[in-house]
Every structure is written in structure tokens, then in C-alpha cells.
């Protein structure tokens, strides 16, 4: 991060495994969401990779093996639940934690959500602060 | 005649006198030499004659009386002439008979008068009942009246249509044979039997006819007679299908509006939050964020304006000023406004306008808004280098004027075409081509169809372009 950065959201503890090393895959068809989320997470020290649809997300996850998946539900191609399900069934990504960004108006069956390996949901519109704290919580990082 | 009174006594007196004379004689042999014998015989004869005369006269009186009585007995009671009372023993009887005649005649007249009045009242009551029935038969709501034996005593046209029976078949038949709806019939029975504390029950009831469901608001009232017994049930069924649909649409509209308004607001919040948390690391990013926040705020404002506009027009709050308006003039004005934008996108605009003297009675501002919206859409959804054509055409025979805006833009998928005029509807495929509130076309449709009684037209081919138009009556 550049030195002009007066960002106060990064707390780097000397001895812990810093968030610098974690990679987060963000999947959403709306580019402004991708922009906001990646900026927030990068500023927090994460490495962020972006996918614009379900198929791209699946491919990137299997190739890059991120530490966390943040995915939208409604996307062209595979939807967020389908992506998470397939990753859960894969060898490489079966333990990948996943956060679902759910839009209002899609009544998703709770059981289906759990089945696909989604560990938590955040409904849109969400606050970037809340997303960061959920990310930290999921990855067991004390921020 | 007082004379007649003594006549009564004359006969017995003479006879008695005669007999007395004959007896006073002392001589059993009747001889006409003695004066008393002669007197006696004369008296006897006189007495018998007067008795006979008296008898005849009495008989005549009796006969007349009998005759009159006979008339009375045969049923005549008015106009029987009274008898003149004789001065004999029957006189009293005759007088009494006359009195009786008099009072009988009075009673009969009273009875006739009373009957006439009752007939008139019956006519009035019948006509009032017919009028009430006519009223009941003409009302829109279904009316079904059953008696204490659950037989139909009245069913109007709407009831036979709603519940599917012939009204001519229904009268005096058991309601469960007439109405093929066990639930409804059951409710009628329950209300009549006074089950539950309510004498009136109101509930929603679904009726299926010809494969379509209608929802009725049913009111069943138990009618009690003077002795407190149930006299039957009056049922009124009000078709509230449309009302319920409208209420649902209003609900949906409110939900949609809330959602649509929250979306730009949520964007503003997210970006402001990012700025507060210092996530915008450099000027470029900050500038980007400010622009986005501004654009979203502007969008929110426009959205609110559009929603208010539509609501006001739809609820009739907007004053419509109808004047003769030339569509050609309006199109030219809209063109002037759109030309810079079109030029910026390198879009060619073609004008094919009829002469300005063809006019329609319309609200100038509203029509201008409609044309502008359509033109704005055409330019928004046409990529650089495309064409937008603005055409007016007049059909003098049909007295119609048609406006068409044709673009060579992205087009609309056929599955979305039926919905383009719906509020907040945005074509999924084109969401990334241009921003929109989803209200522009809804407003146009409202202006053209609801306010001006015109007709909207649209045709489109995805990837090739769209043609939006409307038709209005000429002045």
C-alpha cells in the first residue's frame, strides 16, 4: 500500500499470519460492486481476484485456489449457489469458505444455501464495512 | 191509517157480539123474528167479513215482506226499497224490517268501500314489489334470497350468472339443487339456523366458472320474522376480483417503488462510507467516487420525479389542458432538444413529418413529454453510427394521426415485448446499454392511452432495432 495511505482499516500484527497472504475471489456481474469490494479488501491487505460470471468464477477458483469466495447469487451462466456447490464437490476447493451476496427478491431456501457450502450471507445493498468484518470473521482474523 | 188499527179488533168484537146476541136470546132455535137474533147474525156475518178482509190485507203485507226478505236472502243488499209500514200488527215488524234493511245496506256499502280501498292498496303494493324486484334484478351484485325451508324465493340476473344457473329454473326450488356450491349452500344453512352469534356473516368466497376463478365478498343476513323465527336468508355476492387485483397491484407498486428508490440510495451510502473510511487512496479514485455519488443522487431525483408524475396523472390530479395541437410541431421541438445528444453519439436523425396543419386535441406538455421520452430511448439504445427516424402520418379517412420513432438500435427480445410498458420494467438484455428508471415508457403509455384515449404500438427485433409509435384522433 502506498505511503500516502491514511487508511486506518489495516491492523498489522507483527507475529500473526497477515491478511496480506490471503486471496479472495469475488464474483459479481455488476462491475461497480466488483470495484467497491475489491478496493475495500485490497486496502485491508487481501489479494483480490475478480470474476464477472459464474463460469469464470468456477474456473478461477479451481485454478487459483483462493482462501475465500465472495459471490453474488444472480449471475449469467452458473448462479452463486451452483458455483459454491460444484466447488464443494471438487477435490481442490471442497473446504473453500463462501459468502453469498443475496439480492432482495430472491427467496432462497435456507437448506439449499447450507447444502451448497455457503457459510454466511450478506444481503444487498450491503455496507463495505460489514463485508470486511464478515470476511475477517470467516477467515478467523482479528482485525 | 188509523182505520186499519180498529179493523184488527172489529172482527173478534163482531163475532163475540153476534154470538152474545144469539145466546142472550135464550132460544136455541134460530128464528129471524127476534131482533137480537137478527142483530146477532148480522154481527156474526159482519165480523166474519171484516176478519176475512183483515186476513187478506195481512197476507198481502206478509207476502211483500217475504218478497223483500227473499231479495235480501238472494244476496242483494243495496238498493232494496224500504216498505211502507202498515197500520196493523205487522207495522212494527215492517218498521223493524226496514231498520234491518237500512243497517244491512250501510254495512254492505262499508264493505264495498273497504274492498275498493284494499284493491287499490294491493295494486300499489304489487307495483312497489315489482319495482323493488326490478331494482334488485338490475343491480350488479348477485342477490339470492332463500326462505326458511332453504328454497330460493328470489335470484337476480347477476346471481344466475355468477353461480351458474337459470333464473327461470330457480324459483321455489331447494337452494342445494339450484346452486352447485356445497360450501356456499352450507353457509346459507348455517346462517338460517342461527349458528354462531352473528345474524350476519361476511366472508370471501372463491367461485370457479368457465375455468376462471372469481373472488366474491359474500354477505349473508338472517331475516327474522315478528315471532323471532328465521324467515330466510338474504345473500349478496359482490365480485371483488378486480378490486383485489388492484389492491395487489398497488401493493406491488409500493414495494417496487421502495426498492427502486433504495437502490441508488444504497450506492450513495456505500461510496460515502468508503470515503469516510479512507478507502479512496488517491484523487483519481476520490473523483470517481464523487461522480458516482452525484450521478446516483441525480438518478434518484429523476426517479422520484417520474414516480410522482405517473402517480399524479394516474390519480387524475394533473389538470389536463386540451387544445388543438400539431404533432409535427411537437416532434420538431423534441428533435431540437435531442439533436445535440444524437450528434454526440454520431447518430443520424431522419425527419418524415406531415404538414403542420393536421391537429389533435391534446395537452401540449404531456404530448411533448411522450415524444421526448420515445426519442430519448431511441437515441439511448442505438449505438454510435446508427439512425433514428421520426415519422408522422395522417389517415384522413379514419381521422387518425400516427407518430413513429424508429431506431436501428439494440432491439428488444420478443419475450420482453409484452412487458415494456410496465412500471419499472427494464429489458434484462439491455440493462448495460443505458441507464433507465423503467418508468419512461409507462408514462408514455399513460399519457397516450389513458389521458388521450389513443393507442400505443411497438415492434422490435433484437439486434436490428425497434419501432415505437402511437395513434391519436385528428381534430
Boltz contact constraints between the chains, C-beta under 6 A:
constraints:
  - contact:
      token1: [A, 5]
      token2: [B, 281]
      max_distance: 6.0
  - contact:
      token1: [A, 6]
      token2: [B, 278]
      max_distance: 6.0
  - contact:
      token1: [A, 7]
      token2: [B, 278]
      max_distance: 6.0
  - contact:
      token1: [A, 9]
      token2: [B, 277]
      max_distance: 6.0
  - contact:
      token1: [A, 36]
      token2: [B, 270]
      max_distance: 6.0
  - contact:
      token1: [A, 39]
      token2: [B, 279]
      max_distance: 6.0
  - contact:
      token1: [A, 40]
      token2: [B, 279]
      max_distance: 6.0
  - contact:
      token1: [A, 43]
      token2: [B, 279]
      max_distance: 6.0
  - contact:
      token1: [A, 125]
      token2: [B, 266]
      max_distance: 6.0
  - contact:
      token1: [A, 127]
      token2: [B, 273]
      max_distance: 6.0
  - contact:
      token1: [A, 128]
      token2: [B, 270]
      max_distance: 6.0
  - contact:
      token1: [A, 128]
      token2: [B, 273]
      max_distance: 6.0
  - contact:
      token1: [A, 128]
      token2: [B, 274]
      max_distance: 6.0
